[in-house]
């Protein structure tokens, strides 16, 4: 680990951390707090994915929809208008909308093969965005003059790395303290309830996705185009959240430290955050 003791953390001139865990447990909350109240550069993996690596896919997808409208098609072909993504740290809708959900096209579902293609694009993009982290640490300190750096990772980080022997985790651990925000069973139930109210497209482990797709169709006696996209999303999310917990734990134990989500929710200042990190280092 980059910091091997509380003393080393407290005395560090440059504090570099990566936050990971299931979406909704406080990664972005902490990152925003550190950015707005302290001398911290905020590097969002999802933002990097949606701008640097999948920006063209996102815009081209919107253009393809616009081309179905003769009025907009004519304006696009004559360069009279332009379309761009307005993705931000707090609004990742352009990325999630592009990823989409598979199923009935009459209910907004994507063809399953197209959905798998977009999942593969996201996998490659997330791996590249994670490997870009050292470059941004250097840039934040030497170009922008920040002392500290927080990487706000995606909830799917555990699906794009191999915790046993992984070049991505090795690179990250050499440059940052890897911090797992751990949610308990009640947190998982809360996340599932939240997802049911607002199902958002996300990246899935390929094997889990294929198994979920086939089992959902079998259970409900459906063909690909009969699958209700939202119902499948909820079904797959519930399976994903359970499968990710041991993966998160393995990464936290081998490559970093663990923070309980309850403690994270009580962090109000940068000093609070520094203290709980020091406590986790012993």
MIPA-668657 format. One record per residue: x, y, z of N, C-alpha, C, O in turn. Coordinates in steps of 0.2 Angstrom, whole numbers, padded with zeros to 4 digits, always signed. Layout:
<nodes>
XYZXYZXYZXYZ ...
</nodes>
This chain:
<nodes>
+0004-0006+0000+0000+0000+0000+0004+0006+0000+0010+0006+0002 +0002+0012-0003+0005+0018-0003+0007+0021+0004+0012+0023+0005 +0002+0020+0008+0003+0023+0015+0002+0017+0020-0003+0013+0020 +0007+0015+0024+0007+0009+0028+0005+0010+0035+0005+0005+0039 +0004+0016+0037+0002+0018+0044-0001+0024+0044-0001+0028+0040 -0005+0025+0050-0008+0032+0051-0004+0037+0051-0005+0043+0048 +0002+0036+0054+0007+0042+0054+0010+0044+0047+0010+0050+0046 +0011+0039+0043+0013+0040+0036+0008+0044+0032+0009+0049+0029 +0001+0042+0033-0004+0046+0030-0005+0053+0033-0005+0057+0029 -0005+0054+0039-0005+0060+0042+0000+0065+0040-0001+0071+0039 +0006+0062+0039+0012+0066+0037+0013+0067+0030+0018+0071+0028 +0009+0064+0026+0010+0064+0019+0009+0071+0016+0004+0074+0017 +0014+0074+0012+0013+0080+0008+0007+0079+0003+0003+0084+0002 +0007+0074+0000+0002+0072-0005-0002+0066-0003+0001+0061-0002 -0008+0067-0003-0013+0061-0001-0017+0059-0007-0021+0063-0010 -0016+0053-0009-0019+0051-0015-0023+0045-0014-0021+0040-0011 -0030+0045-0015-0034+0039-0014-0039+0038-0019-0040+0042-0024 -0041+0031-0019-0046+0029-0024-0052+0026-0020-0050+0022-0016 -0058+0028-0021-0064+0026-0018-0067+0021-0022-0068+0022-0028 -0069+0015-0019-0073+0010-0023-0078+0007-0019-0078+0007-0013 -0083+0004-0022-0089+0001-0019-0095+0002-0023-0095+0005-0028 -0100-0001-0021-0107-0001-0024-0109+0006-0025-0109+0010-0020 -0112+0008-0031-0115+0015-0031-0120+0016-0026-0124+0012-0025 -0120+0022-0023-0125+0024-0018-0122+0024-0011-0126+0025-0007 -0116+0022-0010-0114+0022-0003-0109+0027-0001-0106+0027+0004 -0108+0032-0006-0104+0038-0003-0098+0040-0007-0095+0045-0005 -0096+0037-0012-0090+0038-0016-0090+0045-0019-0086+0049-0017 -0095+0047-0022-0096+0054-0025-0097+0059-0020-0095+0065-0021 -0101+0057-0015-0102+0062-0009-0095+0064-0006-0094+0070-0005 -0091+0059-0005-0085+0061-0002-0080+0065-0007-0077+0069-0005 -0080+0063-0013-0076+0066-0018-0078+0073-0019-0074+0078-0019 -0085+0074-0019-0087+0081-0019-0085+0085-0013-0083+0091-0014 -0086+0082-0007-0084+0086-0001-0077+0088-0001-0075+0093+0000 -0072+0083-0003-0065+0084-0003-0063+0090-0008-0059+0094-0007 -0067+0089-0014-0065+0094-0019-0067+0101-0017-0064+0106-0019 -0073+0102-0014-0076+0109-0013-0073+0112-0006-0073+0118-0006 -0071+0107-0001-0069+0110+0005-0061+0109+0006-0059+0112+0011 -0058+0106+0002-0051+0105+0003-0047+0105-0003-0049+0107-0009 -0040+0104-0003-0036+0105-0008-0035+0098-0012-0030+0095-0012 -0041+0096-0015-0041+0089-0018-0043+0090-0025-0048+0094-0027 -0040+0087-0030-0042+0086-0036-0046+0080-0037-0045+0074-0034 -0052+0081-0040-0057+0075-0041-0057+0072-0048-0059+0076-0053 -0055+0066-0048-0055+0062-0055-0060+0057-0055-0060+0052-0051 -0065+0058-0059-0071+0054-0059-0070+0049-0065-0069+0051-0071 -0070+0043-0063-0069+0037-0069-0075+0037-0073-0074+0037-0080 -0081+0038-0071-0087+0038-0075-0087+0044-0080-0088+0043-0086 -0084+0050-0077-0084+0056-0082-0079+0055-0087-0080+0057-0093 -0073+0052-0085-0068+0051-0090-0070+0046-0096-0069+0047-0101 -0074+0040-0093-0077+0036-0098-0081+0039-0103-0081+0038-0109 -0086+0043-0100-0091+0046-0105-0088+0052-0109-0092+0054-0114 -0083+0055-0108-0080+0060-0112-0074+0058-0116-0075+0059-0122 -0069+0055-0113-0063+0053-0117-0064+0047-0122-0062+0047-0127 -0068+0042-0119-0068+0035-0122-0074+0033-0125-0074+0030-0130 -0080+0036-0123-0086+0034-0126-0090+0040-0128-0096+0040-0130 -0087+0046-0128-0090+0052-0130-0093+0052-0137-0099+0054-0139 -0089+0049-0142-0091+0048-0149-0097+0044-0150-0102+0045-0154 -0097+0038-0146-0102+0033-0146-0109+0036-0144-0114+0035-0147 -0108+0040-0139-0114+0043-0136-0117+0048-0141-0123+0048-0142 -0113+0053-0144-0115+0058-0148-0118+0055-0155-0123+0057-0157 -0115+0050-0157-0117+0046-0163-0124+0043-0162-0128+0043-0167 -0125+0040-0156-0131+0037-0155-0137+0042-0155-0142+0041-0158 -0136+0048-0152-0141+0053-0152-0142+0056-0160-0147+0057-0162 -0136+0056-0163-0137+0058-0170-0141+0053-0174-0145+0055-0179 -0140+0047-0173-0144+0042-0177-0151+0043-0175-0156+0041-0180 -0153+0045-0169-0160+0046-0168-0163+0052-0171-0168+0052-0174 -0158+0057-0171-0160+0063-0175-0161+0063-0182-0165+0066-0185 -0157+0058-0185-0158+0057-0192-0164+0054-0194-0166+0054-0200 -0168+0051-0190-0175+0048-0191-0180+0054-0192-0185+0052-0194 -0178+0060-0190-0183+0065-0191-0180+0069-0197-0175+0072-0197 -0184+0070-0202-0182+0073-0208-0180+0081-0207-0175+0083-0210 -0183+0084-0203-0181+0091-0201-0174+0091-0198-0170+0095-0200 -0173+0087-0193-0167+0087-0190-0161+0084-0194-0155+0087-0194 -0163+0079-0198-0158+0076-0203-0155+0081-0208-0149+0081-0209 -0160+0085-0210-0157+0090-0215-0153+0095-0212-0148+0097-0215 -0154+0097-0206-0150+0102-0202-0143+0099-0201-0138+0102-0201 -0143+0093-0199-0137+0089-0197-0132+0088-0203-0126+0090-0203 -0136+0086-0209-0132+0085-0215-0129+0091-0218-0124+0091-0222 -0132+0097-0216-0129+0103-0219-0125+0107-0214-0124+0113-0215 -0123+0104-0208-0119+0107-0203-0123+0113-0200-0119+0118-0198 -0129+0113-0200-0133+0119-0198-0134+0119-0190-0135+0124-0187 -0133+0113-0187-0134+0112-0180-0128+0107-0178-0126+0103-0182 -0127+0106-0172-0122+0101-0169-0125+0098-0163-0129+0101-0159 -0123+0092-0162-0126+0089-0156-0119+0087-0152-0115+0084-0154 -0120+0088-0145-0114+0086-0141-0117+0083-0134-0123+0085-0132 -0113+0079-0131-0115+0077-0124-0114+0082-0119-0108+0085-0119 -0118+0083-0114-0117+0088-0108-0116+0084-0102-0119+0086-0097 -0112+0079-0102-0111+0075-0096-0107+0079-0091-0102+0083-0093 -0109+0078-0085-0105+0081-0079-0104+0076-0074-0106+0070-0074 -0100+0078-0068-0099+0073-0063-0106+0071-0060-0106+0065-0057 -0110+0076-0060-0117+0074-0056-0122+0072-0061-0128+0070-0059 -0121+0072-0067-0126+0070-0072-0123+0065-0077-0120+0068-0082 -0123+0059-0076-0120+0054-0081-0125+0051-0085-0124+0046-0088 -0131+0054-0086-0136+0052-0090-0134+0050-0097-0136+0045-0100 -0130+0054-0101-0128+0053-0107-0125+0046-0108-0126+0042-0113 -0121+0044-0103-0117+0038-0103-0122+0032-0102-0122+0027-0105 -0126+0033-0097-0131+0027-0095-0136+0026-0100-0138+0021-0102 -0138+0032-0103-0143+0031-0109-0140+0027-0115-0144+0023-0118 -0134+0029-0116-0131+0025-0122-0130+0018-0120-0132+0013-0124 -0128+0016-0114-0128+0009-0112-0135+0005-0113-0135+0000-0116 -0140+0008-0111-0147+0006-0112-0148+0000-0108-0144-0003-0104 -0154-0003-0110-0156-0010-0107-0159-0014-0113-0161-0012-0117 -0157-0021-0112-0159-0025-0118-0167-0027-0117-0170-0027-0111 -0170-0029-0123-0177-0031-0122-0181-0028-0128-0179-0026-0133 -0188-0028-0126-0193-0026-0131-0191-0019-0134-0191-0014-0130 -0190-0019-0140-0189-0012-0144-0195-0007-0143-0194-0001-0143 -0201-0010-0142-0207-0006-0142-0207-0002-0135-0211+0002-0134 -0203-0005-0130-0203-0002-0123-0196+0001-0122-0194+0002-0116 -0192+0003-0127-0186+0006-0127-0180+0001-0126-0174+0004-0125 -0181-0005-0127-0176-0010-0126-0171-0010-0132-0173-0009-0138 -0165-0012-0131-0160-0013-0136-0160-0020-0138-0161-0025-0134 -0158-0021-0145-0156-0028-0147-0151-0031-0143-0146-0027-0141 -0151-0037-0140-0146-0040-0136-0139-0040-0138-0135-0038-0135 -0138-0041-0145-0132-0041-0148-0129-0034-0147-0123-0033-0146 -0133-0029-0149-0131-0022-0148-0129-0020-0141-0124-0017-0140 -0133-0023-0137-0132-0021-0129-0125-0024-0127-0121-0021-0124 -0124-0030-0129-0117-0034-0128-0112-0030-0130-0106-0029-0127 -0112-0027-0137-0107-0023-0140-0106-0017-0136-0100-0015-0135 -0111-0014-0133-0110-0008-0129-0107-0009-0122-0103-0005-0120 -0109-0015-0120-0106-0017-0113-0098-0018-0114-0094-0016-0110 -0096-0021-0120-0089-0022-0121-0085-0016-0122-0080-0015-0120 -0089-0011-0125-0086-0004-0126-0084-0001-0119-0079+0002-0118 -0089-0002-0115-0088+0001-0108-0083-0003-0104-0079+0001-0101 -0082-0009-0105-0077-0013-0102-0070-0010-0104-0066-0009-0099 -0069-0009-0110-0062-0007-0113-0061+0000-0110-0056+0002-0108 -0067+0004-0110-0066+0011-0108-0064+0012-0101-0060+0016-0099 -0068+0008-0097-0066+0009-0090-0059+0006-0088-0056+0009-0084 -0057+0001-0091-0050-0001-0090-0045+0004-0092-0040+0006-0088 -0046+0008-0097-0042+0013-0100-0042+0019-0095-0037+0022-0093 -0048+0021-0093-0049+0026-0088-0045+0025-0082-0042+0030-0079 -0046+0019-0079-0042+0017-0073-0034+0018-0074-0031+0021-0069 -0032+0016-0079-0025+0016-0081-0022+0023-0082-0016+0025-0082 -0027+0028-0084-0025+0035-0084-0024+0038-0078-0022+0044-0078 -0026+0035-0072-0026+0038-0066-0019+0041-0064-0019+0047-0062 -0013+0038-0065-0007+0041-0063-0005+0047-0067-0002+0052-0065 -0007+0047-0073-0006+0053-0078-0010+0059-0075-0007+0065-0074 -0016+0058-0072-0020+0063-0069-0017+0065-0062-0018+0071-0060 -0014+0061-0059-0011+0063-0052-0006+0068-0054-0005+0073-0050 -0001+0066-0059+0004+0070-0060+0002+0077-0063+0004+0082-0061 -0004+0077-0067-0006+0083-0070-0009+0087-0064-0008+0093-0064 -0013+0084-0059-0016+0088-0054-0011+0092-0050-0012+0097-0047 -0005+0088-0049+0000+0091-0044+0005+0096-0048+0006+0102-0045 +0007+0094-0054+0012+0098-0057+0009+0103-0062+0012+0108-0063 +0003+0102-0064+0000+0107-0068-0005+0112-0065-0005+0118-0065 -0009+0109-0060-0014+0113-0057-0012+0115-0050-0016+0119-0047 -0007+0112-0047-0005+0113-0040-0009+0111-0035-0009+0113-0029 -0013+0105-0036-0016+0102-0030-0011+0098-0026-0007+0095-0029 -0013+0098-0020-0008+0093-0015-0011+0086-0015-0007+0081-0014 -0018+0086-0015-0021+0079-0014-0025+0077-0020-0027+0081-0024 -0027+0070-0021-0030+0068-0027-0035+0062-0024-0033+0058-0021 -0041+0063-0027-0046+0058-0025-0049+0055-0032-0051+0059-0036 -0048+0048-0033-0051+0045-0039-0058+0042-0037-0058+0038-0032 -0063+0045-0040-0070+0042-0039-0071+0037-0044-0073+0038-0049 -0071+0031-0042-0071+0025-0047-0078+0023-0048-0083+0025-0044 -0079+0019-0053-0086+0016-0055-0087+0010-0050-0083+0007-0048 -0094+0009-0049-0096+0004-0045-0094-0003-0048-0094-0008-0045 -0093-0003-0055-0091-0009-0058-0083-0011-0059-0081-0015-0062 -0079-0007-0055-0072-0008-0055-0071-0016-0053-0066-0018-0056 -0074-0019-0049-0073-0026-0047-0074-0031-0053-0072-0036-0053 -0078-0028-0058-0079-0032-0064-0074-0032-0070-0074-0036-0074 -0070-0027-0069-0065-0025-0075-0058-0027-0073-0053-0025-0077 -0057-0029-0067-0050-0031-0064-0050-0038-0062-0055-0041-0060 -0044-0041-0061-0043-0047-0058-0039-0046-0052-0033-0045-0052 -0042-0047-0046-0039-0046-0040-0033-0050-0038-0029-0048-0034 -0032-0056-0041-0026-0060-0040-0020-0057-0043-0015-0057-0039 -0020-0055-0049-0014-0053-0052-0016-0048-0058-0016-0050-0063 -0017-0042-0056-0020-0037-0061-0015-0031-0062-0013-0028-0057 -0014-0029-0068-0009-0024-0069-0013-0017-0067-0010-0012-0065 -0020-0017-0068-0023-0011-0066-0023-0010-0058-0021-0004-0056 -0024-0015-0054-0024-0014-0047-0017-0013-0045-0016-0009-0040 -0012-0016-0048-0005-0015-0046-0003-0008-0047+0000-0005-0043 -0005-0005-0053-0004+0002-0055-0007+0007-0050-0004+0011-0048 -0013+0005-0049-0017+0010-0044-0014+0010-0037-0013+0015-0034 -0012+0004-0034-0010+0003-0028-0003+0006-0027-0001+0008-0021 +0001+0007-0032+0007+0010-0032+0007+0018-0032+0011+0021-0030 +0001+0020-0034+0000+0027-0034-0005+0030-0029-0006+0036-0028 -0010+0026-0027-0015+0028-0022-0016+0023-0017-0014+0018-0017 -0020+0026-0012-0022+0021-0006-0029+0019-0009-0034+0023-0010 -0030+0013-0010-0037+0010-0012-0041+0009-0006-0040+0005-0002 -0047+0012-0006-0052+0012-0001-0059+0009-0003-0062+0012-0007 -0060+0004+0001-0067+0001-0001-0072+0004+0004-0071+0003+0010 -0078+0006+0002-0083+0008+0006-0088+0003+0006-0091+0001+0001 -0088+0000+0012-0092-0007+0013-0099-0006+0015-0100-0002+0020 -0104-0008+0012-0111-0008+0014-0113-0015+0017-0111-0020+0014 -0117-0015+0022-0120-0021+0025-0126-0023+0021-0128-0020+0016 -0129-0028+0024-0135-0031+0021-0141-0026+0020-0144-0025+0015 -0142-0022+0025-0147-0017+0025-0146-0011+0020-0150-0008+0017 -0139-0010+0019-0137-0005+0014-0139-0008+0007-0142-0005+0002 -0138-0014+0006-0139-0018+0000-0147-0018-0002-0149-0016-0008 -0151-0019+0003-0158-0019+0002-0160-0012+0001-0165-0011-0003 -0157-0007+0004-0159+0000+0002-0157+0002-0005-0161+0006-0009 -0151+0000-0007-0149+0001-0014-0154-0002-0019-0156+0000-0025 -0156-0008-0018-0161-0012-0022-0167-0008-0022-0170-0008-0028 -0170-0006-0017-0176-0002-0017-0176+0004-0021-0180+0006-0024 -0170+0007-0020-0169+0014-0024-0168+0012-0031-0171+0016-0035 -0165+0007-0033-0165+0005-0040-0171+0003-0043-0173+0005-0049 -0176+0000-0039-0182-0002-0042-0186+0004-0044-0190+0004-0048 -0185+0010-0040-0189+0016-0041-0186+0020-0047-0189+0023-0051 -0179+0019-0048-0176+0022-0054-0170+0018-0057-0164+0019-0056 -0172+0013-0061-0167+0008-0064-0163+0011-0069-0165+0014-0074 -0156+0011-0068-0152+0014-0072-0147+0009-0075-0145+0004-0072 -0146+0010-0082-0141+0006-0085-0135+0006-0082-0132+0011-0079 -0131+0000-0082-0125-0001-0079-0121-0006-0082-0123-0010-0087 -0114-0007-0081-0110-0012-0083-0111-0018-0079-0110-0018-0073 -0111-0024-0082-0111-0030-0079-0106-0035-0081-0103-0035-0086 -0104-0039-0076-0099-0045-0078-0102-0049-0083-0108-0051-0083 -0099-0050-0088-0101-0054-0094-0105-0060-0093-0110-0062-0095 -0101-0064-0089-0104-0071-0087-0111-0070-0083-0116-0074-0085 -0111-0066-0078-0117-0065-0074-0122-0062-0079-0128-0064-0078 -0121-0058-0083-0126-0055-0088-0129-0060-0092-0135-0060-0093 -0125-0064-0095-0127-0069-0099-0132-0074-0096-0137-0076-0098 -0130-0076-0090-0134-0081-0085-0140-0078-0083-0145-0081-0083 -0140-0071-0082-0146-0068-0080-0151-0067-0085-0157-0068-0085 -0148-0066-0091-0152-0065-0097-0156-0071-0099-0162-0071-0100 -0152-0077-0099-0155-0083-0101-0160-0086-0095-0166-0088-0097 -0158-0085-0089-0163-0087-0084-0169-0083-0083-0175-0086-0082 -0169-0076-0085-0175-0072-0084-0179-0074-0090-0185-0074-0089 -0177-0075-0096-0181-0077-0101-0184-0084-0100-0190-0085-0101 -0180-0089-0097-0183-0095-0096-0189-0095-0090-0194-0098-0091 -0187-0091-0085-0192-0091-0080-0199-0088-0082-0204-0090-0079 -0198-0083-0087-0204-0080-0089-0207-0082-0096-0211-0079-0099 -0204-0087-0099-0205-0090-0105-0206-0084-0111-0211-0083-0114 -0200-0081-0111-0200-0075-0116-0194-0076-0121-0189-0080-0120 -0195-0073-0127-0190-0072-0132-0186-0066-0131-0188-0062-0126 -0181-0065-0134-0177-0059-0133-0181-0052-0133-0181-0048-0129 -0185-0052-0139-0189-0046-0140-0195-0045-0136-0199-0040-0136 -0196-0050-0131-0202-0050-0127-0200-0047-0120-0204-0046-0116 -0194-0047-0119-0191-0045-0112-0193-0038-0110-0192-0034-0114 -0196-0037-0104-0197-0030-0102-0191-0027-0099-0188-0030-0094 -0188-0022-0103-0181-0020-0101-0181-0018-0093-0176-0019-0090 -0185-0014-0091-0185-0012-0084-0185-0018-0079-0181-0018-0074 -0190-0023-0080-0190-0029-0076-0184-0033-0076-0181-0035-0071 -0181-0033-0082-0174-0037-0082-0169-0033-0079-0165-0036-0075 -0169-0027-0079-0164-0023-0076-0164-0024-0069-0159-0024-0065 -0170-0024-0066-0170-0025-0058-0168-0032-0057-0165-0033-0052 -0170-0037-0061-0168-0044-0059-0160-0044-0060-0157-0047-0055 -0157-0041-0065-0150-0042-0065-0146-0038-0060-0141-0040-0057 -0149-0032-0058-0146-0028-0053-0146-0032-0046-0141-0032-0043 -0151-0035-0044-0151-0039-0038-0146-0044-0038-0143-0046-0033 -0145-0048-0044-0140-0053-0044-0133-0050-0044-0129-0053-0041 -0132-0044-0047-0126-0041-0047-0123-0039-0041-0118-0039-0039 -0128-0036-0037-0126-0033-0030-0124-0038-0026-0119-0037-0021 -0127-0044-0026-0124-0050-0022-0118-0052-0024-0114-0054-0020 -0117-0053-0031-0111-0056-0033-0105-0051-0032-0099-0053-0032 -0106-0045-0032-0100-0040-0031-0097-0039-0024-0091-0038-0024 -0101-0041-0019-0099-0040-0012-0092-0044-0011-0088-0041-0008 -0092-0050-0012-0086-0054-0011-0080-0051-0016-0074-0052-0013 -0082-0049-0021-0076-0046-0026-0073-0040-0023-0067-0039-0023 -0078-0035-0020-0076-0029-0017-0071-0031-0011-0066-0028-0010 -0074-0036-0007-0070-0038-0001-0063-0040-0003-0058-0039+0001 -0062-0044-0008-0056-0047-0010-0051-0041-0012-0045-0042-0010 -0054-0036-0015-0049-0031-0017-0047-0027-0011-0041-0025-0010 -0052-0025-0007-0051-0021-0001-0046-0025+0004-0041-0021+0006 -0046-0031+0005-0042-0035+0009-0035-0035+0006-0030-0035+0010 -0034-0036+0000-0027-0037-0003-0024-0031-0005-0018-0030-0005 -0028-0026-0007-0025-0020-0011-0026-0014-0007-0023-0009-0009 -0030-0014-0001-0031-0007+0002-0034-0008+0009-0032-0012+0013 -0038-0003+0010-0042-0003+0017-0049-0002+0016-0052-0001+0011 -0053-0003+0022-0060-0004+0021-0063+0002+0026-0061+0003+0032 -0068+0005+0024-0072+0010+0028-0079+0008+0028-0082+0006+0023 -0082+0007+0034-0089+0006+0034-0093+0011+0031-0092+0017+0033 -0099+0010+0028-0103+0015+0025-0106+0019+0030-0107+0025+0029 -0108+0017+0036-0111+0021+0041-0106+0026+0043-0108+0032+0045 -0099+0025+0044-0094+0030+0046-0094+0035+0040-0093+0041+0042 -0094+0033+0034-0093+0037+0029-0099+0042+0029-0098+0048+0027 -0105+0040+0030-0111+0045+0030-0110+0050+0036-0114+0055+0035 -0106+0049+0041-0105+0054+0046-0099+0059+0044-0098+0063+0048 -0096+0058+0039-0090+0063+0037-0093+0069+0035-0097+0069+0030 -0091+0075+0038-0094+0081+0036-0088+0086+0034-0090+0091+0031 -0082+0084+0036-0077+0089+0034-0071+0085+0031-0071+0079+0032 -0066+0088+0028-0060+0085+0026-0056+0082+0032-0053+0076+0032 -0056+0085+0038-0053+0083+0044-0056+0076+0046-0053+0071+0048 -0063+0076+0046-0066+0069+0047-0064+0064+0043-0063+0058+0045 -0063+0065+0036-0061+0060+0032-0054+0058+0033-0053+0052+0033 -0049+0063+0034-0043+0061+0036-0042+0056+0042-0038+0052+0042 -0046+0058+0047-0046+0054+0053-0049+0047+0052-0046+0042+0055 -0054+0046+0048-0056+0039+0047-0051+0035+0043-0051+0029+0044 -0048+0038+0038-0043+0035+0034-0037+0033+0039-0034+0027+0039 -0035+0037+0043-0030+0036+0048-0032+0030+0053-0028+0026+0054 -0038+0030+0055-0040+0024+0059-0040+0018+0055-0038+0013+0058 -0042+0018+0049-0042+0012+0045-0035+0009+0044-0034+0003+0043 -0030+0013+0044-0023+0011+0044-0020+0009+0050-0014+0006+0050 -0023+0010+0056-0021+0008+0062-0015+0012+0065-0013+0010+0071 
</nodes>
